[in-house]
Amino acid sequence: GRNESQHMNAKRRKVVDYLLDNAPEDRFILFRYPMIKTEYLDDETPLTEAEAFTGIVKARMGCHNDAFLNTYGNEGTYASDDKDDDPKVRQYVATETLYVPNGGETNVESNSRAKKVYNQAPSEMSTYHWSFCGSSYAEEVTSRWLSSGLFDTLNIHMGYRYNLLDAQFSDEAETEGTMDVTIRLRNDGYAPIYNERTVYLVLRGNNQSWSLPLKADPRRWLPNGAVSTI
């Protein structure tokens, strides 16, 4: 956990400042090590639901794990000043990534290590809400995902995956009147959606179509089987 590359420094701070100043406020910037974020902000408290998607700097900083499933806390990903693999940092990432993106790639090049850890991917990606992963490097792991059938499972669940559970509608509605609608969705993905989107209810019939915006924020539809009601 004492590797200088995991820490903020003056030159790195200038780069972060530049990226934050020049990227649109609704874009996320991903960091290799969580410690860079916490030291930049001087704040080790995870992003809260109330802070999420507000445009503040803390809400724009996500994660990029370049050493997925490797040793020493994914080669410093979960390091603190005291530990190479700190449970507090792991909990920090698990909490934050409900509101900021996380992804990366595996760099495991040892066949024995790959054999030991490749099947931990679903649990790890679910816990830390992965949205993307490099599909080739390192082949020791990705080849095992392909041969074992895990690749398709990961591909299906990374990011968000919505399933309609049920929906109830009024049988009829008067022109200029109201219509009662209740929709239940389940997000079976490892992550939520992070970019703002308008949710529409589209009604079709008699060769006509009506598109109605709903008061719903899909960024709040939480993952791993959570059910959301509109």
N, C-alpha and C positions, 0 to 999 in steps of 0.2 A: 503493500500500500504506500510505500515511500517513493515511488517513481515520480520524478519531476514532471514527466509528460502528462500526468493525471491532474496537475494543478493549474490554476490560473496564474498568468504572469502578465507583465506590462504589454508585451508585444501581442500576446493572445487577446488581451482585453481590447486592444485597438481593432483587431479583426472582428471580434464580436460586436463592438460598437458600430463598426461600419456596416456589417450585415444587418443588424437590427435597424439602423437608420435608413438603409436603402431598400430593404425588402418591404413589400406591402405589409401593413399591420395585421392582415389576416393570414399571413404566411408563417409557417413554423420553421425554426432553425434547429437542426439536430446536432447534438454534441456527443463526442465519443465517450466521455467520462462524466457521470453525474456530478463528480466533485468540481468540475469546471463550472457547472451551473451554480452550485451552492456557494462556491467561493466568489463567483462574479456577483451574485446577489447578496452575499454575506447573510444567507438565510438557508437553513437546513430543514425548514418546514415544507412538507409537500404541498403542492397546489391543491386548493380546496375547490369544491363544487361551485361555490359562490365566485371564486376568482377566475374560474375557467371561462375561456372564450370572451374575455372582457377587453382584450387588446393590451393589457399590461405586459411588461417585459417577461415576467415570470410565466405568463400563460402562453408565451410564444416559443418556449425552449423545450425541445423534445430530446429523444435518445437515439443513438446509433451504435449498436453493439457489434463491433468488428471481430469479436472473438467468441461467438456464441458456442457454448458447451465446452469451452476449453478450461484448462486448469487455472488455479490462483484467481478464483472469482471472475472467470472469463477474462483473464489477463488484465485485471485491474478495473474492469467495468464496475464491479461492486466493492471497490476498495475505499477505505477510509484511511486516515493517518495512522490508525491503530491496527487495522486488519486488512489483509489482502482480499478477504471475502467477508464483508460485514453485513449481518442480517438487517441492520438498520438501513443500510443503503439499498439492499434488496427491497425492503418494505417501501422505501421512498420511491423507487422506480415503479413498483407495482401500483402504488397509489396514484402517482403522477400520470401514468400512461392511460388512465381512464379519460384524460383530458388533453394529452399531448401525444404525438405519434412516437412509436418505437419500432425498430427493425434493425437490419444489418446483414451479417453473413457469418458463416462458420469458417474458422481458419485452422481446424484440427487436421494436421497432416500425418499424425501417427495412426497407423491401422489399429493398434491395440486400444488406443484412446477412443477412436471412432466407434469401435465395436462395443465399448463400454457405455457410451453416452448417446449414441444416435437416437435411441428410442425414448430419451428424456425430452425430446423436442416438443411433443404436444403439451406436456405439463408446463414446461418452461414458457412456451409461447402463449399459453393460456394465462398463466400467472402474470406475465409482463406485457400482455396485450399487444402482440406482434401484428403489424400490418403488412410487412414485406420482408423478404429474405433473398439474398443472392442464390441463384439456382444451380450454380456450377461450383465455384470455389467454396470450401475445399472438397475435392471429389471423394475423399475418404468417407466423409459423412453423407454428402448428397447422393452418392452412389448407393449407399446403404438405405437411404430413404426411398430411392427408386426401386431397389430390389425387394425391399420388405413390404412395399405398398404404402408406406407412410407418406410418401411424397404427395399423393392425391389427397390424403387426409389433411395435411398441412395446407395444401393449396386451396382446399375448399374452405377452411376455417380461418386462415389469416385474413385480417381485416374484419369487415362486418358481413353478416349473412342473415338476412331477415326472413322469417317465416310467418305467414299469416295464420294465427290460431283460429280466430273466428271474428265475425263482424255482424252487427245488428243494425238494421235500418228501419226507419219509418216506412210503412207500406205505401204512403202517398204524402204529398206535400202541396200546399196551395202556392200559387204564384205570389211572389213577394213574402211568402210565409217562412216558416222554419221547418227543419228536418232533423230528427234525432238520429245520431250516428254514434256507435261505439265500436271501436276496432281494437283488437288485441294482437300485438306483434311480439315475436320472440327473436332476439338476436343470438343466433347460434355461433357467431364468429368469435374470434379471440379478442376483438377490439371493437370500439364504436367507430362511427364516422367522425372525422375531425373538422371538416370544412362545412361551412354553413350552407344549408339547402332548404328550399321551401318544399313543404309536403302538400301535395294536391290530392283531393278526392275527385276522381273522374267518373262521371255518370254517363252511361251510353244507352241509347234506346231509340227506336223509330228513326234510325239513320241520323241521329243527332248526338251531340256530345257536349257536356258541360264540365268545365274544370274549375274546381273550388279550392282555394288555398285554405289550409287548416292551421289552427293555432297549435303547432307542434314543432319541436326542435329535435330532429333526428340525432343530433350530437349527444343528446341525453338518453338515447336508447342504449342502455348498458349491455355489455357482452356476456358470453359464457352462459347463455340460457336465460338471461333476465327477460322478464315480460314487461312490455310497456303498453299502456292503454291510452288511446286517443278518444 
